[in-house]
Amino acid sequence: PFRRHVAKVALEKLMLDGRIHPTRIEEIVEKTRKELESELENIGEQSIMELGIHTMHPELLKLIGKMKYRASYGQNLLNHSIEVAHLCGIMAGELGLDIQIAKRAGLLHDIGKTIEQDPSPHALLGFDLAKKYKEKHIVCNAIGAHHEDIEMETPIAVLVQAADSISGARPGARRESLENYVKRLQKLEEIAMSFEGVSKSF
């Protein structure tokens, strides 16, 4: 998805420029790629600022920025990860756990999905990335365990799994099949029809 975005922006620039020949195409694509890659770190920094998380490895910030260009079941990956981080922070606060660590683990839980062309489970890829960039073990474990690929060692790991499920399952978060959508509408109509005096519902 990121490469596709680079191609889109490069095409727009080439159309405006009007000079379209092989050398110019390569030049514009490379320039666009560099511009957008430098923007990735800014997106990552904005995300951690929004969550009140302090300092993170620049490479992780770039990968967070890359999440903006990915989707999971129709749900934007960066928005989902920020939502999971907020939910983790709220639940950690209620339980008297470290809110910063919970938010950090929530934000990074799907970071493995930014690694392209690797068939390994994304939770384990994320675990390895977090470890490589010196994240605390509690954060690494929560990332690796959110789909139970490794054993959960702390309550934070449980919170990340719960927040991930809440974010993905809320109505409207993800694309759903037409069949499920129609069934949901029929149930709503049935509820409306169950009231005395209602003769028709749409």
N, C-alpha and C positions, 0 to 999 in steps of 0.2 A: 503493500500500500504506500509506503514512503517513496519508493522508486516511481510508482505511478504518479504520485503528486509532483515529484521532480519533473517528470515527463510533461505533465499538464502545464505547469508553470513555464517550462522551457518552450513549449509549443506556443503559448500565449505571447511570450517575448519575441519569438521568431516571427509570428504573424504581424505583430506591431512593427517590428524592424523591417520586414519585407525582404531582407537579404537571406535567402534560404539556399545554402549549398553545404556539402559535407563538412568542410572545415568549420564553417560558422555554426553548424548544428552542434558539433562536438564542443566547441568553445562555450556556447550558451548553456548546454547541458551541464558541463563541468562547473561553470560559474554559478548556475542555479543550485546545483547540489551543495556547493560550499556554503552558499547563502542560507539555504534551508537547514543544513547541518548545524550552523552556528545558532540558528533560531531554536533548535531542539533544546539546548542547554537553558535558554531563557524560559522556555515553556516549563521545563523541569523546576527551575528556580521559582517561577510564579506559583507552581503547584505546592511546593514545600512551604512557601510563604503563606499561602492561603490556609494551610493546615497548621501553621505555627511550628513547623519542624525546623530545627536549626542544623545547618551544615550537612552536606552529603557529598560523596565523591562525584566529581564532574562527569565521569563515565556513566554513573547511575542516573545523574540528572539528564543526560542525553537520551538514555533509554526511556526515562519517564516521558520525555518530550516525544519520543517515537510512538508512545502509546496513543498519542492524539490521532495517529494515522491508522490505527487498528480498531477492529470491531470484533466483538464476540457475541454471536447470535443476534446481530443487529444492534447491540449496545456498545457505545463508544468505550473503548478500554480505559482511557484516561479518566473520563467522567465516572465510570464504574469504580476505578481504583480510589479516586478521591472520596466517593460516596462510602466505600468500604472503610477507608481511613477515618472518616467522620463517625461512622457507626461504632468502629472499634474504640475510638476515643471516648464516646458517650458511655459505652458499656464498661470500659475500664474505669472510668470515673465513678460509676455506680458501685463497682466492686472494690474500689480502693487500690486498683492496680496502676502501674506507670502509664499515664495517658500518652506521653511522648513516644514511648516504645510501641504502644498499641497502634498509634496512628502511623508510625513508620512502617510497621509490619503490614498494616492494611494497605498502605499506598504501594508497597513493593510486592504484594502477594502474587501479582500476575506478570511481574517483570520478565519472566522466562518466555512469555509469548512474543517478546520483541526479537528473540533470536530466530532467525529464518533458517530454513532447510536443516533442522535438526529434529529427528524423530523422537527424541527423549521426551518424557512428560514435562510440561512447562513448569510444574512446581519444583521438580528436581533441577531444571536449568536455572530457575530463579534462586534456588538454594545455593547452587555453585557460584552464581554471579554475586550474590550478597556476601558470601564467604570471601570471594576473591577481592571484593572492595571493602573488606574489613568491617562489615556490619556485625553487631553483637550477635552472639549465638542464639539468644532468645528470638531475635528477628529472623535469622536464618532458618531456625526450626519452624517458626510459624509459617514461613513461605513454603518450605518443603513439605509441611504436613497438612496444608489446607485441603488437599484431596486424598489424604491418608497414604501418600506414597512413602512417607517415613512416619515414625511414631511421634505423637504429640508429647512434648516434654513440659509444657507450661500452660497455664490458663490463657495466656495471650494467643497461643496457637488455636485454642478452642474458639476464642472471640473472633479471630480472623475467618475461620471456617463459617461461623454463624453469620457474620456480617456479609461475607461473600454470598451466602445463600439468600439472605434478606434482600440484598441489592439486585440479585439476578431474578428473584421470584416475584418482586412487586409488580402489580399490573402496569403494563406499558413499557417496562424496562427492556424487554427483549421481544424480538419477532415471535409471533406464535402462528401455528398453522391455521388455515381458514376453518378447518373442522373444529378445532378447539375454540376459536373465536365465536363461531356460530352457536356452539353448545353453551358458551358463557352468556350470549345474548338471550338464548332460549330460557336459561335459568332465571335471568333478570326479569324476563316477561312473565314467567311463572310466579315469581315473587309478587309482581305488580297485580297479577290476576287473583292472587290468594286473598286480596282485601275485598270485603263486601262492598258492593256498589260499583266496582270496576268492571266494565263490560268489554273493554278492548285495551290492549297495551301494545306499544310499538318500541 
